[in-house]
Amino acid sequence: MASRGFIELLRLADLAEARQSGRYGGKQAQWLGVVFEVAGQRLVAPMGEVSEVLSMPDLTTVPLTKPWLLGVANVRGRLLPLTDLAKFLALPSRQVRQSLRKVLVIDQPDFYSGLLVDAVLGIQQFTNSQYEATALPSDSPFVRYNHGKFVKDGEDWFVFMPSLLAQDQRYIDAAI
């Protein structure tokens, strides 16, 4: 439970807000995502693909790696490679307070990695009817990892799939 503490707190805060606003009634959300921001782009990753959210841990740099691989951190006895997602995508750095920056931990079979993002904004609920198979513009650096969008209250919520990032050979090959 401790490893998923931050996500659980986000889920409980969203549940409390849903109950207070009345949207918790008979219509249950069918899709939950972690909302985050990178270089000014707001994205949502499926809850099932983000295992936890961490504050920036202490790092040990790894020599002869690409600049976007920040290093490795010891997270409860496991070495977590940590990537600056904005640097990987060659996006300009945003000036955000260090305390706002978070790490999305991706823990899947054969893939364990942390993505440094500018901010985690919470959890968002969607229904299947709000989903559209519309991709980001083709010139977006996120397009390779995008899987459609949700439209809710007139806003677009583009889906970022960490599993697609995990399949990208450019991401896997971090050595110089």
Order of alpha helices (4+ residues) and beta strands (2+ residues): alpha-beta-beta-beta-beta-beta-alpha-beta-beta-beta-beta-beta-beta-alpha-alpha
